[in-house]
Amino acid sequence: MAHKNNEKLHIAMLGHKRMPSREGGIEIVVGELSTRMAQLGHSVTCYNRRGHHVSGEEFDSEVLSEYKGVRIKRVFTVQKGGLAAMTSSVFAALKAAFGRYDVVHFHAEGPCAMLWLPKLFGKRCIATIHGLDHQRAKWGRFASWYIRFGEKCAVKFADEIIVLSENVQAYFKETYNRETVFVPNGVSSAQQVDADLITEKYGLHKDEYILFLGRLVPEKGLRYLIEAYKSVDTDKKLVIAGGSSDTAEFEKELKNSAAGNQKITFTGFVQGRLLEELYSNAYIYVLPSDLEGMPLSLLEAMSYGNCCLTSDIPECSDVIGDCGFTFRKGSVDDLKNKLQFLCDNADVTEKMRASSAIYICNKYNWDDVVCKTLQLYGAKNITEFSAHKKEENNENFVGQ
């Protein structure tokens, strides 16, 4: 659909579960992009799945038709196994194809299986690859095939492909000889808050626990974390915060592995004030993943001034730079040794805390991400809006 340089764009986004939501990194990204674009005067529609929150219907929120200037439309969804993502993206792509949109933005590989349809109707189609999803352990044979098919459709039909890491950028070049655009996620400066609800609910106090926060899926390396933690000589607790995301059996396995250890706490899915308190009062944050796209939880943990320990995969090590620590991916012994070192050396963790928030908020900014994305949409005369300047990030950081 043609448009003048100074006209607002009509944008559709799909592939996420729901917006607004923190069910996963994709939902956070869609929320940040769509609301900021709406603030700039563009017309944005997000196609949400029907059904319950991935961590359980107790986390369901009010069904909205509008959020911060973004139109929200729900599409037909089959609530069974891995069919929810596929069916919702099929019907969202149909609606987007026949809708009055300039741009249709697909998020994640699986939904891109339908990218050809709005492209056929003359829409500009953008794909964001949040990670190489076909490599994730939770998918069966058909789901993995469908996700790989979506990847190939993105390669063939997308006007632009956005990737979140240089590692994935290299994968598309080497596998398909397809050029992609590296646009990492952003993060906002965070305000630290005192331990209150987490003390009341879980008996947690400042600097008395090691935190993992993310989805409870095999590729996050939680087996290694629990095994390594059991061998660490420390009074600090291990807090595993997050929902199961279609992997209830894996969550059960983790809890069985931790059974009998009174220092390991599973909080389930958290959001709002609980989430803020967990980030604000952790001694260190740990992300032992085997596979990531670009971990928003790591960016968030650093924005709260946490000392972070991650596996040495590029998607994590590139994020933390010199402001954190890594261990060899999959090595329980190396993870145990790094945990022990950090538990024994509070001065080292304090030094990292002093620099992590300023570093991460200066390096990854949502306003920059929005401007780069709009350029890929074909928008002209882009002006950054209400930018979080580097000086403001530095001033807003509390707890150095």
N, C-alpha and C positions, 0 to 999 in steps of 0.2 A: 504494500500500500504506500503510495507516494505521499510525502509530506514536505512542507516548507521548512527551511532551516530553523525558523523561530517558533514552529508549532510544537506543542507537546506531543510526546510519543504515547501511543496506546500499546501497553505491554501486558503480556500474559506470562505467568510463571507456573510451572508444574513439575512434578517429580518428588515434591516434599510430602510429608504426612499431613501436617496441619500448620497453619500460621494464624495467630502467634502460638509458638510452642517451643519447648526445649527437649523434645523427644530425641533429638540427635543434632549433629552438626549442620546437616543440610537445612533443617528447620530454622536454626539460628541465622544462617547465611541468608535464606530467603526473607526472613523477617527484617534483617538489617538492610538489605538491598531495596526491598519493596517499599518500606516506610520512608527511607531517605529519598528515593526517587519520587514518591508521592509528594514529599515536602518540596521538591524542586518544581512541582507543577505537572508532572507526568501522570497519566492515567494508568494505574496498575491494578491488575486482577490476579489473584492467587487462587488456583484450583485446589481445594482441600479434599482429602479423602473423607468419606463417611466412616463411621465406626468409632471404636473406643480408643483411648490413649494406649500406646504400645505397652506401657507398664501396668495397665489395669484401669478399669472403668472408674475407680475411685479418684483418678487423676483427671477425669474428663472435665473440661471447662465449658463455659457457656458457648453455645453455637452463635457465632457472630456473622453478620452480613457485611460488616465494615470494621476496619481496625486502622486507626491513625491515617485515614485517607485512602487506604487500600481496600478495594472491593474483594470480598471473599465469596466464592461460589463452591458448593460441595458437589462432588460427582459420584456416580454410582460406583460402589466398591464391593467386591466379593470378599467377605471376611472369613477366609479360609487359607491356612498355611501361607505360602508365598504368593498367593493370588491377589492380595490386597494392593501391592505396589503395581502389579501388571495391569489389573483391571481399572484402577483409578487413573493411571496414566493414559490408557487407551481412550477412555471417555473424556478425559481432560484435553487430550490432543484433538479429538473430534470437535469439541466445543471451540477450541482455539482456532482450528482450521476454518470454521465457519463464522467465527467472530470477527469484529472490526478491529483487528490488531495490526500494528506495524511490525512488532517483534514478538516472537514466542521463545521464551527462555526455558530450556529443559535442564533439570538438575538431576545428576546421577546417570549412570550408564544404562540401566534397565529401561527407564522411561524413554530414552532416545530411540528405542525400537520403533516408536511412532513418529519420529521427527520428520520423516519424509512426507507425512500427510499435510501439515500446515505449510511445508515448503512447496508442495504441489499447488497450493492455493495462493502462492505468491508472497507468503510471509517471510520476513528475515528470521532465520532460526539460529539461535545460539545454544551451545551445549556447555555446561560446566561439569567436568569430570571430577567428582569429589574424592575419588579413589578408584583403584582397579577392583571393582566390586566382585568380579567373577572369581577372584582369589580368596574371598572370604569363606571361612570354614562352614558357616551356618547354611549355605545354600546346597540344595540337592542338584542332581544332574540336569534336570530340565531348567531349573532356575538359573544355573550357571551358564547353560547354553543361551538362554534368553538374554541374559545380561551381556554376554559376549556379542550376541546379535545386535543389541542396542549400541554397543561400542562401535561395531562396524558401520551401523547406520549413521552414527555421528560423524565418523570419518568420511563417509561418502556424501552426506547431504548437508551437514551443518555449514553455515556461512562462516562461523568462527567457533573454535573449541577453546574453552578456558580450562587450564589445569592449575592445580594448587601447589605443585612442587616441580622442581627441575628434574627429579627422578622420573615422574610420570611424563613430563615433556619429552624426555629422551626415549621413553618407551614408545610413544606414538610416532616419533621420528624413525626409530629403528624398526618397528613392526610394520608400519603402514606408509612410511615416508610422508607423513602428514604433519604440516606445520601447526603448532598450537601457540596459544598466548598464555604466558605465565602471569597470573594475577592472584597472589596469595590472599588468604582471608585477612580480615582486620580484627581489631580489638579496641575496646573503649577503656579509658582510664577508670579504675575502680576505687571505691572508698572502703577502707577497712572498717569493720564493725566488731564490737565486742562479742564474746561468747555469752550467749544467754539461752536461746532455745536449745542449742546443742548440749549445753550443760544440763538443762532440765530434762531433755529427752534421752540423751545418750551418755550422760556423765562425762562429757568431754570438756577440757579446759585448754587454754592457749598453750601452744608448744608441747602438748602432751600426746600428740598423735601424728602418725604418718598417713597421708591422704592419697587415695586413688579415687578419681571421680570420672565416670564414663559409663558407657553401655557394657553390660556383662556378657561379652561375646568372646569366643576363644582367641581371636587374633589380638586382643588387648594384653595378652601375656599374664593374665591373673593367676594361672597355675604356677608360673615361676615366682610371682610375687608372694603368694601364700607360703610356698615351700621355702623360699629364701628367708622370709620374715621369721619363720619358726626357729631358724638357727641363729638369729641375731640376739645378742645379749643386751636387752634394753627394757626399760619400764614403759617406753612409749607404745601406745596402742596402734593398731592398724585399722584404719577406717576405709571400707570399700563402699562407695556411694554410687548408686546408679541402678537403673532398671534392666530387665533381662532382654528386651527387644527380640521377641520371638524365639528365645533360647532358654526356656524354662528348665530344661534338663541340665543345661550347663550351669545355671545358677544353683540348682540342687547339688550338682557335683562339687562346686566351690564350697558350699556350706558344709557338705559332708567332710571335705578336706580340712576345713577349719574347726570342725566339731571338737569340743573339749578345750579349745583355746579361748580363755575368757578375755583375752586382749584383742581379739579380732571382732570387729563390729560391722555388720551389714545394715545399711540404712534404708535400702531401697531407693527408688527415684526421689530426688530432692529438687526443689526450686525455690525461688523467692528468698526470704530471709534465711532459711536453713542453709541454702546454697551459699549465700554471702558469708555466713558465719563459718561454714566449713572451710572455705577458701581463706578467710581472714586469719584464722587461728591455728592453721596447720604448722607443724614443725618443718616438714618438707612435703612436697608433692611428688608422687611417683607415677610414671606412665611407661610400663614395660612392654609396649606393643611390638608385635611382629610385623604388623601391617597398618598403615595409616594413609589418609589423604593429606590433610593438613589439620592436625588435632586442635580444635578450638578450645578444648578443655585445658590444654597446655598454655595457649595464649592467655586464657582467662586466669589460670593459676599464677602466671608470671605478672599479669596486670595487678594482682593483689599483693605483689612483692614476695612471692614464695621462692625459696630455693628448690629447684626442680631436678629430679633424677629421671632420665629416660633411657630407653634402649638406644643403640647407636645407629638406627636406621636414618637415612638422610632426612626423611620427613620430620623427624624430631630433632636431630642434631643441628640441622640448618636453622631451626627456629630458635633454639636456646643459645646458639653461638658460644661465647665465652662466659655466659651468665648462668651456667648450670653444669650438671655432670651427666655422663653417660656410662652405660655398662654394655658389654657385648650381648647382642641380641640372642635370647634363648639360653644364656648362661646363668644358671641358678647360683653357682659359686661366685661369679663376678658381681651379680646383683647383691648377694648377701654381703660380700666384702665392702661394696660401696655403701650399702645401708649402714653397716657397722661403723664405717669411717665417719659418716655424717652424723650418726647418733652420738659418737664419741667426741665430735669436734664442733661444738655450738658456735665457736668463733668463725668457722668457715661458712656455715650456713648463714650466719648473720651478715657476713661480707657479701654473699650472693644476693641476699634479700635487698641490700642497699642499692643494687644496680638493676635488678631484673625488671621492675615495673617501668622505670624510665626508658630502659633499652627497648622493651617490647612495644610500648605505646608509641615510641618514636618511629619504630621500624614498620609496624603494621597498623594502618589507619583506615577505618571504614570509609571515610570521605574520599580518600585516594582510590579505594576499590570501586566505589560508586562511579567516580568520574571515568576511570578506565573502562568500566563495563558499559557506560553510556556511549563512550567513543566507539566501542565495538558494535553497539546497537545502530550506530550511524547518526547519533545526535550531534548537532553543531553548536558552536559558541557555548561550550560548557563552562559554567562558573561554579567553583566549589562553594558549598553552603555550610554555614555555621561550623567551620572547620575547627577540629581540636588541634590547635597549633602546638608545636613542640614545647613552647614555653608553658602553655596551659597544662599539658600533660605532666610536666615537671612540677608545677605548682600544685596540681590536684593530687599528686601521689602523697598518701599519708602513711606513715609508719617506717620511714627510712631510719 
